Structure formats: C-alpha cells, structure tokens
Amino acid sequence: MNRITRRRKISGGAALITVARQAQPDLKVLVFSAESKPGVIDSLFRNQGIDGFVRKARNDAKELRHGY
C-alpha cells in the first residue's frame, strides 16, 4: 500500500500539540520549555489540555531534584 505523506508547516509548540493530538487523541503531552510567563503556561493547560509543564532553566532543575 502506498502512503502519501503531506508536509505541513507547524508554526510553534501549541500548533504541534494540536497536530499531534489530531493524529493520536489519547497522547499525553508534557511541555519542556524555557517559557516563564504564567499566562502563557496557563493557556497551554486551559486551551491545549497539556498534562504537565517543566520549565527548562539552569536553576529550575534544582527544584526537580527536590521533588517540588
């Protein structure tokens, strides 16, 4: 069977989440990002339905080690 793959231009992380969920609706999404604006992060939870968020920054990893 021939499979035709159509390429799309994905404009950012939120768009990637949308496309991934269209392909795999039960997909669990954990965002690993340098984003620090609470409004943007809250929007990912509310509008994209992400399952978790981890901020990537040099000093933030200390909190992950301590289990906060």
PQR file with spaces between the fields and no chain letter, atoms N, CA, C, O and H, PARSE charges and radii, in Angstrom:
ATOM       1  N    MET     1       0.847   -1.173    0.000 -0.4000 1.5000
ATOM       2  CA   MET     1       0.000    0.000    0.000 -0.0000 2.0000
ATOM       3  C    MET     1       0.894    1.238    0.000  0.5500 1.7000
ATOM       4  O    MET     1       1.821    1.346    0.803 -0.5500 1.4000
ATOM       5  N    ASN     2       0.611    2.154   -0.892 -0.4000 1.5000
ATOM       6  CA   ASN     2       1.350    3.417   -0.937 -0.0000 2.0000
ATOM       7  C    ASN     2       0.787    4.367    0.098  0.5500 1.7000
ATOM       8  O    ASN     2      -0.427    4.484    0.269 -0.5500 1.4000
ATOM       9  H    ASN     2      -0.142    2.067   -1.544  0.4000 1.0000
ATOM      10  N    ARG     3       1.669    5.026    0.768 -0.4000 1.5000
ATOM      11  CA   ARG     3       1.243    6.013    1.763 -0.0000 2.0000
ATOM      12  C    ARG     3       1.711    7.380    1.311  0.5500 1.7000
ATOM      13  O    ARG     3       2.898    7.593    1.068 -0.5500 1.4000
ATOM      14  H    ARG     3       2.655    4.931    0.630  0.4000 1.0000
ATOM      15  N    ILE     4       0.785    8.290    1.202 -0.4000 1.5000
ATOM      16  CA   ILE     4       1.120    9.650    0.789 -0.0000 2.0000
ATOM      17  C    ILE     4       1.275   10.492    2.046  0.5500 1.7000
ATOM      18  O    ILE     4       0.353   10.596    2.854 -0.5500 1.4000
ATOM      19  H    ILE     4      -0.180    8.117    1.399  0.4000 1.0000
ATOM      20  N    THR     5       2.431   11.080    2.199 -0.4000 1.5000
ATOM      21  CA   THR     5       2.693   11.930    3.354 -0.0000 2.0000
ATOM      22  C    THR     5       2.628   13.378    2.918  0.5500 1.7000
ATOM      23  O    THR     5       3.340   13.807    2.011 -0.5500 1.4000
ATOM      24  H    THR     5       3.180   10.995    1.543  0.4000 1.0000
ATOM      25  N    ARG     6       1.769   14.114    3.575 -0.4000 1.5000
ATOM      26  CA   ARG     6       1.629   15.531    3.258 -0.0000 2.0000
ATOM      27  C    ARG     6       2.389   16.325    4.314  0.5500 1.7000
ATOM      28  O    ARG     6       2.176   16.128    5.511 -0.5500 1.4000
ATOM      29  H    ARG     6       1.191   13.765    4.312  0.4000 1.0000
ATOM      30  N    ARG     7       3.252   17.199    3.889 -0.4000 1.5000
ATOM      31  CA   ARG     7       4.014   18.020    4.821 -0.0000 2.0000
ATOM      32  C    ARG     7       3.224   19.252    5.189  0.5500 1.7000
ATOM      33  O    ARG     7       2.589   19.875    4.338 -0.5500 1.4000
ATOM      34  H    ARG     7       3.425   17.358    2.917  0.4000 1.0000
ATOM      35  N    ARG     8       3.264   19.602    6.460 -0.4000 1.5000
ATOM      36  CA   ARG     8       2.637   20.822    6.953 -0.0000 2.0000
ATOM      37  C    ARG     8       3.696   21.668    7.627  0.5500 1.7000
ATOM      38  O    ARG     8       4.680   21.158    8.163 -0.5500 1.4000
ATOM      39  H    ARG     8       3.780   19.096    7.152  0.4000 1.0000
ATOM      40  N    LYS     9       3.478   22.944    7.590 -0.4000 1.5000
ATOM      41  CA   LYS     9       4.361   23.836    8.320 -0.0000 2.0000
ATOM      42  C    LYS     9       3.724   24.076    9.687  0.5500 1.7000
ATOM      43  O    LYS     9       2.607   24.587    9.777 -0.5500 1.4000
ATOM      44  H    LYS     9       2.678   23.358    7.155  0.4000 1.0000
ATOM      45  N    ILE    10       4.422   23.715   10.723 -0.4000 1.5000
ATOM      46  CA   ILE    10       3.921   23.878   12.084 -0.0000 2.0000
ATOM      47  C    ILE    10       4.577   25.121   12.669  0.5500 1.7000
ATOM      48  O    ILE    10       5.802   25.234   12.710 -0.5500 1.4000
ATOM      49  H    ILE    10       5.329   23.301   10.650  0.4000 1.0000
ATOM      50  N    SER    11       3.738   26.051   13.120 -0.4000 1.5000
ATOM      51  CA   SER    11       4.223   27.382   13.491 -0.0000 2.0000
ATOM      52  C    SER    11       4.765   27.498   14.909  0.5500 1.7000
ATOM      53  O    SER    11       5.351   28.526   15.251 -0.5500 1.4000
ATOM      54  H    SER    11       2.743   25.958   13.086  0.4000 1.0000
ATOM      55  N    GLY    12       4.593   26.499   15.729 -0.4000 1.5000
ATOM      56  CA   GLY    12       5.101   26.592   17.088 -0.0000 2.0000
ATOM      57  C    GLY    12       4.639   25.413   17.921  0.5500 1.7000
ATOM      58  O    GLY    12       4.019   24.475   17.419 -0.5500 1.4000
ATOM      59  H    GLY    12       4.118   25.664   15.452  0.4000 1.0000
ATOM      60  N    GLY    13       4.956   25.483   19.216 -0.4000 1.5000
ATOM      61  CA   GLY    13       4.645   24.377   20.113 -0.0000 2.0000
ATOM      62  C    GLY    13       3.160   24.095   20.259  0.5500 1.7000
ATOM      63  O    GLY    13       2.749   22.935   20.266 -0.5500 1.4000
ATOM      64  H    GLY    13       5.459   26.245   19.624  0.4000 1.0000
ATOM      65  N    ALA    14       2.346   25.145   20.375 -0.4000 1.5000
ATOM      66  CA   ALA    14       0.901   24.956   20.522 -0.0000 2.0000
ATOM      67  C    ALA    14       0.325   24.286   19.272  0.5500 1.7000
ATOM      68  O    ALA    14      -0.534   23.410   19.371 -0.5500 1.4000
ATOM      69  H    ALA    14       2.680   26.088   20.369  0.4000 1.0000
ATOM      70  N    ALA    15       0.797   24.698   18.111 -0.4000 1.5000
ATOM      71  CA   ALA    15       0.337   24.077   16.870 -0.0000 2.0000
ATOM      72  C    ALA    15       0.786   22.618   16.789  0.5500 1.7000
ATOM      73  O    ALA    15       0.047   21.768   16.293 -0.5500 1.4000
ATOM      74  H    ALA    15       1.495   25.409   18.030  0.4000 1.0000
ATOM      75  N    LEU    16       1.986   22.328   17.270 -0.4000 1.5000
ATOM      76  CA   LEU    16       2.485   20.955   17.289 -0.0000 2.0000
ATOM      77  C    LEU    16       1.603   20.081   18.173  0.5500 1.7000
ATOM      78  O    LEU    16       1.291   18.946   17.812 -0.5500 1.4000
ATOM      79  H    LEU    16       2.586   23.018   17.673  0.4000 1.0000
ATOM      80  N    ILE    17       1.201   20.601   19.325 -0.4000 1.5000
ATOM      81  CA   ILE    17       0.320   19.850   20.222 -0.0000 2.0000
ATOM      82  C    ILE    17      -0.995   19.533   19.515  0.5500 1.7000
ATOM      83  O    ILE    17      -1.486   18.407   19.593 -0.5500 1.4000
ATOM      84  H    ILE    17       1.454   21.523   19.619  0.4000 1.0000
ATOM      85  N    THR    18      -1.566   20.519   18.826 -0.4000 1.5000
ATOM      86  CA   THR    18      -2.821   20.324   18.103 -0.0000 2.0000
ATOM      87  C    THR    18      -2.687   19.231   17.052  0.5500 1.7000
ATOM      88  O    THR    18      -3.532   18.338   16.974 -0.5500 1.4000
ATOM      89  H    THR    18      -1.168   21.434   18.762  0.4000 1.0000
ATOM      90  N    VAL    19      -1.638   19.293   16.246 -0.4000 1.5000
ATOM      91  CA   VAL    19      -1.418   18.310   15.181 -0.0000 2.0000
ATOM      92  C    VAL    19      -1.184   16.921   15.776  0.5500 1.7000
ATOM      93  O    VAL    19      -1.715   15.931   15.274 -0.5500 1.4000
ATOM      94  H    VAL    19      -0.952   20.018   16.310  0.4000 1.0000
ATOM      95  N    ALA    20      -0.396   16.851   16.836 -0.4000 1.5000
ATOM      96  CA   ALA    20      -0.105   15.562   17.470 -0.0000 2.0000
ATOM      97  C    ALA    20      -1.368   14.939   18.042  0.5500 1.7000
ATOM      98  O    ALA    20      -1.578   13.732   17.927 -0.5500 1.4000
ATOM      99  H    ALA    20       0.035   17.656   17.244  0.4000 1.0000
ATOM     100  N    ARG    21      -2.208   15.763   18.658 -0.4000 1.5000
ATOM     101  CA   ARG    21      -3.462   15.245   19.234 -0.0000 2.0000
ATOM     102  C    ARG    21      -4.445   14.818   18.149  0.5500 1.7000
ATOM     103  O    ARG    21      -5.243   13.906   18.365 -0.5500 1.4000
ATOM     104  H    ARG    21      -2.037   16.744   18.751  0.4000 1.0000
ATOM     105  N    GLN    22      -4.398   15.465   16.991 -0.4000 1.5000
ATOM     106  CA   GLN    22      -5.258   15.032   15.877 -0.0000 2.0000
ATOM     107  C    GLN    22      -4.840   13.634   15.422  0.5500 1.7000
ATOM     108  O    GLN    22      -5.684   12.796   15.102 -0.5500 1.4000
ATOM     109  H    GLN    22      -3.750   16.206   16.816  0.4000 1.0000
ATOM     110  N    ALA    23      -3.547   13.398   15.398 -0.4000 1.5000
ATOM     111  CA   ALA    23      -3.030   12.102   14.961 -0.0000 2.0000
ATOM     112  C    ALA    23      -3.189   11.031   16.036  0.5500 1.7000
ATOM     113  O    ALA    23      -3.383    9.855   15.728 -0.5500 1.4000
ATOM     114  H    ALA    23      -2.862   14.079   15.659  0.4000 1.0000
ATOM     115  N    GLN    24      -3.106   11.448   17.304 -0.4000 1.5000
ATOM     116  CA   GLN    24      -3.146   10.493   18.416 -0.0000 2.0000
ATOM     117  C    GLN    24      -3.903   11.133   19.583  0.5500 1.7000
ATOM     118  O    GLN    24      -3.281   11.702   20.480 -0.5500 1.4000
ATOM     119  H    GLN    24      -2.949   12.404   17.554  0.4000 1.0000
ATOM     120  N    PRO    25      -5.234   11.046   19.581 -0.5600 1.5000
ATOM     121  CA   PRO    25      -6.067   11.759   20.555  0.2800 2.0000
ATOM     122  C    PRO    25      -5.772   11.463   22.027  0.5500 1.7000
ATOM     123  O    PRO    25      -5.975   12.335   22.872 -0.5500 1.4000
ATOM     124  N    ASP    26      -5.305   10.269   22.352 -0.4000 1.5000
ATOM     125  CA   ASP    26      -5.037    9.912   23.747 -0.0000 2.0000
ATOM     126  C    ASP    26      -3.615   10.240   24.190  0.5500 1.7000
ATOM     127  O    ASP    26      -3.195    9.848   25.279 -0.5500 1.4000
ATOM     128  H    ASP    26      -5.140    9.561   21.665  0.4000 1.0000
ATOM     129  N    LEU    27      -2.884   10.949   23.357 -0.4000 1.5000
ATOM     130  CA   LEU    27      -1.493   11.284   23.640 -0.0000 2.0000
ATOM     131  C    LEU    27      -1.377   12.134   24.900  0.5500 1.7000
ATOM     132  O    LEU    27      -2.102   13.116   25.059 -0.5500 1.4000
ATOM     133  H    LEU    27      -3.225   11.267   22.473  0.4000 1.0000
ATOM     134  N    LYS    28      -0.476   11.762   25.783 -0.4000 1.5000
ATOM     135  CA   LYS    28      -0.155   12.571   26.964 -0.0000 2.0000
ATOM     136  C    LYS    28       0.909   13.576   26.542  0.5500 1.7000
ATOM     137  O    LYS    28       1.882   13.215   25.880 -0.5500 1.4000
ATOM     138  H    LYS    28       0.113   10.964   25.654  0.4000 1.0000
ATOM     139  N    VAL    29       0.722   14.838   26.927 -0.4000 1.5000
ATOM     140  CA   VAL    29       1.634   15.893   26.488 -0.0000 2.0000
ATOM     141  C    VAL    29       2.301   16.536   27.700  0.5500 1.7000
ATOM     142  O    VAL    29       1.633   17.086   28.575 -0.5500 1.4000
ATOM     143  H    VAL    29      -0.068   15.131   27.465  0.4000 1.0000
ATOM     144  N    LEU    30       3.614   16.457   27.734 -0.4000 1.5000
ATOM     145  CA   LEU    30       4.433   17.120   28.737 -0.0000 2.0000
ATOM     146  C    LEU    30       5.264   18.154   27.991  0.5500 1.7000
ATOM     147  O    LEU    30       6.048   17.804   27.109 -0.5500 1.4000
ATOM     148  H    LEU    30       4.157   16.009   27.024  0.4000 1.0000
ATOM     149  N    VAL    31       5.096   19.420   28.339 -0.4000 1.5000
ATOM     150  CA   VAL    31       5.815   20.503   27.680 -0.0000 2.0000
ATOM     151  C    VAL    31       7.070   20.814   28.484  0.5500 1.7000
ATOM     152  O    VAL    31       7.001   21.032   29.694 -0.5500 1.4000
ATOM     153  H    VAL    31       4.458   19.705   29.056  0.4000 1.0000
ATOM     154  N    PHE    32       8.208   20.833   27.816 -0.4000 1.5000
ATOM     155  CA   PHE    32       9.504   21.185   28.395 -0.0000 2.0000
ATOM     156  C    PHE    32       9.938   22.452   27.694  0.5500 1.7000
ATOM     157  O    PHE    32      10.337   22.406   26.530 -0.5500 1.4000
ATOM     158  H    PHE    32       8.264   20.656   26.833  0.4000 1.0000
ATOM     159  N    SER    33       9.868   23.593   28.382 -0.4000 1.5000
ATOM     160  CA   SER    33      10.047   24.879   27.715 -0.0000 2.0000
ATOM     161  C    SER    33      10.762   25.887   28.606  0.5500 1.7000
ATOM     162  O    SER    33      10.753   25.779   29.832 -0.5500 1.4000
ATOM     163  H    SER    33       9.544   23.630   29.328  0.4000 1.0000
ATOM     164  N    ALA    34      11.376   26.864   27.962 -0.4000 1.5000
ATOM     165  CA   ALA    34      12.004   27.973   28.685 -0.0000 2.0000
ATOM     166  C    ALA    34      10.988   29.071   28.996  0.5500 1.7000
ATOM     167  O    ALA    34      11.334   30.065   29.635 -0.5500 1.4000
ATOM     168  H    ALA    34      11.384   26.952   26.966  0.4000 1.0000
ATOM     169  N    GLU    35       9.757   28.907   28.559 -0.4000 1.5000
ATOM     170  CA   GLU    35       8.706   29.905   28.800 -0.0000 2.0000
ATOM     171  C    GLU    35       8.498   30.097   30.302  0.5500 1.7000
ATOM     172  O    GLU    35       8.433   29.124   31.053 -0.5500 1.4000
ATOM     173  H    GLU    35       9.476   28.099   28.040  0.4000 1.0000
ATOM     174  N    SER    36       8.395   31.350   30.735 -0.4000 1.5000
ATOM     175  CA   SER    36       8.201   31.607   32.169 -0.0000 2.0000
ATOM     176  C    SER    36       6.976   32.463   32.464  0.5500 1.7000
ATOM     177  O    SER    36       6.652   32.691   33.630 -0.5500 1.4000
ATOM     178  H    SER    36       8.449   32.140   30.125  0.4000 1.0000
ATOM     179  N    LYS    37       6.290   32.940   31.430 -0.4000 1.5000
ATOM     180  CA   LYS    37       5.122   33.793   31.654 -0.0000 2.0000
ATOM     181  C    LYS    37       3.944   32.941   32.112  0.5500 1.7000
ATOM     182  O    LYS    37       3.504   32.055   31.379 -0.5500 1.4000
ATOM     183  H    LYS    37       6.553   32.754   30.483  0.4000 1.0000
ATOM     184  N    PRO    38       3.424   33.196   33.319 -0.5600 1.5000
ATOM     185  CA   PRO    38       2.319   32.385   33.843  0.2800 2.0000
ATOM     186  C    PRO    38       1.104   32.342   32.912  0.5500 1.7000
ATOM     187  O    PRO    38       0.452   31.304   32.805 -0.5500 1.4000
ATOM     188  N    GLY    39       0.794   33.439   32.244 -0.4000 1.5000
ATOM     189  CA   GLY    39      -0.358   33.461   31.344 -0.0000 2.0000
ATOM     190  C    GLY    39      -0.208   32.505   30.175  0.5500 1.7000
ATOM     191  O    GLY    39      -1.170   31.856   29.765 -0.5500 1.4000
ATOM     192  H    GLY    39       1.324   34.283   32.331  0.4000 1.0000
ATOM     193  N    VAL    40       0.998   32.422   29.644 -0.4000 1.5000
ATOM     194  CA   VAL    40       1.260   31.524   28.520 -0.0000 2.0000
ATOM     195  C    VAL    40       1.171   30.072   28.998  0.5500 1.7000
ATOM     196  O    VAL    40       0.584   29.226   28.324 -0.5500 1.4000
ATOM     197  H    VAL    40       1.780   32.950   29.977  0.4000 1.0000
ATOM     198  N    ILE    41       1.747   29.797   30.141 -0.4000 1.5000
ATOM     199  CA   ILE    41       1.729   28.438   30.689 -0.0000 2.0000
ATOM     200  C    ILE    41       0.293   28.026   31.027  0.5500 1.7000
ATOM     201  O    ILE    41      -0.125   26.914   30.702 -0.5500 1.4000
ATOM     202  H    ILE    41       2.225   30.484   30.689  0.4000 1.0000
ATOM     203  N    ASP    42      -0.458   28.913   31.674 -0.4000 1.5000
ATOM     204  CA   ASP    42      -1.864   28.619   31.993 -0.0000 2.0000
ATOM     205  C    ASP    42      -2.661   28.349   30.726  0.5500 1.7000
ATOM     206  O    ASP    42      -3.521   27.468   30.707 -0.5500 1.4000
ATOM     207  H    ASP    42      -0.119   29.816   31.937  0.4000 1.0000
ATOM     208  N    SER    43      -2.380   29.102   29.668 -0.4000 1.5000
ATOM     209  CA   SER    43      -3.076   28.911   28.404 -0.0000 2.0000
ATOM     210  C    SER    43      -2.799   27.524   27.817  0.5500 1.7000
ATOM     211  O    SER    43      -3.690   26.910   27.231 -0.5500 1.4000
ATOM     212  H    SER    43      -1.682   29.818   29.683  0.4000 1.0000
ATOM     213  N    LEU    44      -1.587   27.037   27.971 -0.4000 1.5000
ATOM     214  CA   LEU    44      -1.271   25.693   27.486 -0.0000 2.0000
ATOM     215  C    LEU    44      -2.119   24.640   28.204  0.5500 1.7000
ATOM     216  O    LEU    44      -2.587   23.684   27.587 -0.5500 1.4000
ATOM     217  H    LEU    44      -0.863   27.536   28.447  0.4000 1.0000
ATOM     218  N    PHE    45      -2.310   24.825   29.507 -0.4000 1.5000
ATOM     219  CA   PHE    45      -3.145   23.894   30.257 -0.0000 2.0000
ATOM     220  C    PHE    45      -4.613   24.037   29.868  0.5500 1.7000
ATOM     221  O    PHE    45      -5.294   23.041   29.622 -0.5500 1.4000
ATOM     222  H    PHE    45      -1.929   25.603   30.008  0.4000 1.0000
ATOM     223  N    ARG    46      -5.099   25.270   29.813 -0.4000 1.5000
ATOM     224  CA   ARG    46      -6.520   25.502   29.533 -0.0000 2.0000
ATOM     225  C    ARG    46      -6.890   25.237   28.084  0.5500 1.7000
ATOM     226  O    ARG    46      -7.866   24.535   27.818 -0.5500 1.4000
ATOM     227  H    ARG    46      -4.546   26.079   30.013  0.4000 1.0000
ATOM     228  N    ASN    47      -6.139   25.779   27.149 -0.4000 1.5000
ATOM     229  CA   ASN    47      -6.509   25.723   25.735 -0.0000 2.0000
ATOM     230  C    ASN    47      -5.968   24.498   24.996  0.5500 1.7000
ATOM     231  O    ASN    47      -6.617   23.994   24.080 -0.5500 1.4000
ATOM     232  H    ASN    47      -5.346   26.349   27.365  0.4000 1.0000
ATOM     233  N    GLN    48      -4.807   24.025   25.380 -0.4000 1.5000
ATOM     234  CA   GLN    48      -4.215   22.875   24.686 -0.0000 2.0000
ATOM     235  C    GLN    48      -4.417   21.575   25.463  0.5500 1.7000
ATOM     236  O    GLN    48      -4.206   20.489   24.925 -0.5500 1.4000
ATOM     237  H    GLN    48      -4.280   24.435   26.124  0.4000 1.0000
ATOM     238  N    GLY    49      -4.825   21.686   26.729 -0.4000 1.5000
ATOM     239  CA   GLY    49      -5.073   20.490   27.527 -0.0000 2.0000
ATOM     240  C    GLY    49      -3.828   19.678   27.820  0.5500 1.7000
ATOM     241  O    GLY    49      -3.883   18.450   27.889 -0.5500 1.4000
ATOM     242  H    GLY    49      -4.997   22.569   27.167  0.4000 1.0000
ATOM     243  N    ILE    50      -2.682   20.371   27.997 -0.4000 1.5000
ATOM     244  CA   ILE    50      -1.445   19.632   28.274 -0.0000 2.0000
ATOM     245  C    ILE    50      -1.563   18.928   29.623  0.5500 1.7000
ATOM     246  O    ILE    50      -2.362   19.319   30.473 -0.5500 1.4000
ATOM     247  H    ILE    50      -2.636   21.368   27.941  0.4000 1.0000
ATOM     248  N    ASP    51      -0.761   17.891   29.804 -0.4000 1.5000
ATOM     249  CA   ASP    51      -0.795   17.099   31.025 -0.0000 2.0000
ATOM     250  C    ASP    51       0.240   17.548   32.047  0.5500 1.7000
ATOM     251  O    ASP    51       0.117   17.229   33.230 -0.5500 1.4000
ATOM     252  H    ASP    51      -0.112   17.574   29.113  0.4000 1.0000
ATOM     253  N    GLY    52       1.251   18.281   31.610 -0.4000 1.5000
ATOM     254  CA   GLY    52       2.275   18.754   32.527 -0.0000 2.0000
ATOM     255  C    GLY    52       3.185   19.765   31.858  0.5500 1.7000
ATOM     256  O    GLY    52       3.238   19.867   30.633 -0.5500 1.4000
ATOM     257  H    GLY    52       1.351   18.540   30.649  0.4000 1.0000
ATOM     258  N    PHE    53       3.902   20.514   32.692 -0.4000 1.5000
ATOM     259  CA   PHE    53       4.812   21.541   32.200 -0.0000 2.0000
ATOM     260  C    PHE    53       6.065   21.523   33.055  0.5500 1.7000
ATOM     261  O    PHE    53       5.987   21.533   34.284 -0.5500 1.4000
ATOM     262  H    PHE    53       3.859   20.432   33.688  0.4000 1.0000
ATOM     263  N    VAL    54       7.225   21.495   32.401 -0.4000 1.5000
ATOM     264  CA   VAL    54       8.515   21.581   33.086 -0.0000 2.0000
ATOM     265  C    VAL    54       9.270   22.740   32.462  0.5500 1.7000
ATOM     266  O    VAL    54       9.476   22.781   31.249 -0.5500 1.4000
ATOM     267  H    VAL    54       7.288   21.486   31.403  0.4000 1.0000
ATOM     268  N    ARG    55       9.677   23.673   33.295 -0.4000 1.5000
ATOM     269  CA   ARG    55      10.421   24.824   32.793 -0.0000 2.0000
ATOM     270  C    ARG    55      11.890   24.463   32.721  0.5500 1.7000
ATOM     271  O    ARG    55      12.464   23.954   33.684 -0.5500 1.4000
ATOM     272  H    ARG    55       9.510   23.640   34.280  0.4000 1.0000
ATOM     273  N    LYS    56      12.496   24.726   31.574 -0.4000 1.5000
ATOM     274  CA   LYS    56      13.923   24.428   31.443 -0.0000 2.0000
ATOM     275  C    LYS    56      14.721   25.710   31.626  0.5500 1.7000
ATOM     276  O    LYS    56      14.669   26.630   30.809 -0.5500 1.4000
ATOM     277  H    LYS    56      12.031   25.139   30.792  0.4000 1.0000
ATOM     278  N    ALA    57      15.439   25.734   32.695 -0.4000 1.5000
ATOM     279  CA   ALA    57      16.351   26.829   33.006 -0.0000 2.0000
ATOM     280  C    ALA    57      17.418   26.263   33.934  0.5500 1.7000
ATOM     281  O    ALA    57      17.199   25.258   34.610 -0.5500 1.4000
ATOM     282  H    ALA    57      15.481   24.986   33.358  0.4000 1.0000
ATOM     283  N    ARG    58      18.524   26.893   33.958 -0.4000 1.5000
ATOM     284  CA   ARG    58      19.657   26.365   34.722 -0.0000 2.0000
ATOM     285  C    ARG    58      19.304   26.093   36.183  0.5500 1.7000
ATOM     286  O    ARG    58      19.603   25.008   36.682 -0.5500 1.4000
ATOM     287  H    ARG    58      18.702   27.710   33.409  0.4000 1.0000
ATOM     288  N    ASN    59      18.688   27.027   36.874 -0.4000 1.5000
ATOM     289  CA   ASN    59      18.430   26.863   38.293 -0.0000 2.0000
ATOM     290  C    ASN    59      17.140   26.111   38.600  0.5500 1.7000
ATOM     291  O    ASN    59      16.953   25.650   39.726 -0.5500 1.4000
ATOM     292  H    ASN    59      18.446   27.909   36.468  0.4000 1.0000
ATOM     293  N    ASP    60      16.261   25.979   37.638 -0.4000 1.5000
ATOM     294  CA   ASP    60      14.998   25.288   37.877 -0.0000 2.0000
ATOM     295  C    ASP    60      15.178   23.794   38.088  0.5500 1.7000
ATOM     296  O    ASP    60      14.345   23.168   38.743 -0.5500 1.4000
ATOM     297  H    ASP    60      16.412   26.353   36.723  0.4000 1.0000
ATOM     298  N    ALA    61      16.218   23.218   37.564 -0.4000 1.5000
ATOM     299  CA   ALA    61      16.445   21.787   37.718 -0.0000 2.0000
ATOM     300  C    ALA    61      16.653   21.413   39.178  0.5500 1.7000
ATOM     301  O    ALA    61      16.381   20.274   39.559 -0.5500 1.4000
ATOM     302  H    ALA    61      16.894   23.727   37.032  0.4000 1.0000
ATOM     303  N    LYS    62      17.123   22.333   40.000 -0.4000 1.5000
ATOM     304  CA   LYS    62      17.304   22.063   41.432 -0.0000 2.0000
ATOM     305  C    LYS    62      15.978   21.696   42.076  0.5500 1.7000
ATOM     306  O    LYS    62      15.923   20.799   42.917 -0.5500 1.4000
ATOM     307  H    LYS    62      17.343   23.258   39.691  0.4000 1.0000
ATOM     308  N    GLU    63      14.899   22.390   41.685 -0.4000 1.5000
ATOM     309  CA   GLU    63      13.589   22.087   42.243 -0.0000 2.0000
ATOM     310  C    GLU    63      13.123   20.703   41.850  0.5500 1.7000
ATOM     311  O    GLU    63      12.485   20.022   42.652 -0.5500 1.4000
ATOM     312  H    GLU    63      14.944   23.119   41.002  0.4000 1.0000
ATOM     313  N    LEU    64      13.424   20.265   40.635 -0.4000 1.5000
ATOM     314  CA   LEU    64      13.025   18.934   40.209 -0.0000 2.0000
ATOM     315  C    LEU    64      13.723   17.857   41.036  0.5500 1.7000
ATOM     316  O    LEU    64      13.120   16.835   41.364 -0.5500 1.4000
ATOM     317  H    LEU    64      13.943   20.818   39.983  0.4000 1.0000
ATOM     318  N    ARG    65      14.985   18.083   41.372 -0.4000 1.5000
ATOM     319  CA   ARG    65      15.724   17.117   42.181 -0.0000 2.0000
ATOM     320  C    ARG    65      15.137   16.977   43.569  0.5500 1.7000
ATOM     321  O    ARG    65      15.201   15.903   44.167 -0.5500 1.4000
ATOM     322  H    ARG    65      15.475   18.913   41.106  0.4000 1.0000
ATOM     323  N    HIS    66      14.560   18.065   44.094 -0.4000 1.5000
ATOM     324  CA   HIS    66      13.998   18.038   45.439 -0.0000 2.0000
ATOM     325  C    HIS    66      12.546   17.589   45.457  0.5500 1.7000
ATOM     326  O    HIS    66      11.971   17.415   46.532 -0.5500 1.4000
ATOM     327  H    HIS    66      14.509   18.938   43.609  0.4000 1.0000
ATOM     328  N    GLY    67      11.952   17.401   44.309 -0.4000 1.5000
ATOM     329  CA   GLY    67      10.596   16.886   44.220 -0.0000 2.0000
ATOM     330  C    GLY    67       9.495   17.898   44.494  0.5500 1.7000
ATOM     331  O    GLY    67       8.407   17.524   44.931 -0.5500 1.4000
ATOM     332  H    GLY    67      12.419   17.542   43.436  0.4000 1.0000
ATOM     333  N    TYR    68       9.762   19.164   44.244 -0.4000 1.5000
ATOM     334  CA   TYR    68       8.728   20.188   44.472 -0.0000 2.0000
ATOM     335  C    TYR    68       7.741   20.203   43.346  0.5500 1.7000
ATOM     336  O    TYR    68       6.800   20.997   43.360 -0.5500 1.4000
ATOM     337  H    TYR    68      10.646   19.468   43.889  0.4000 1.0000
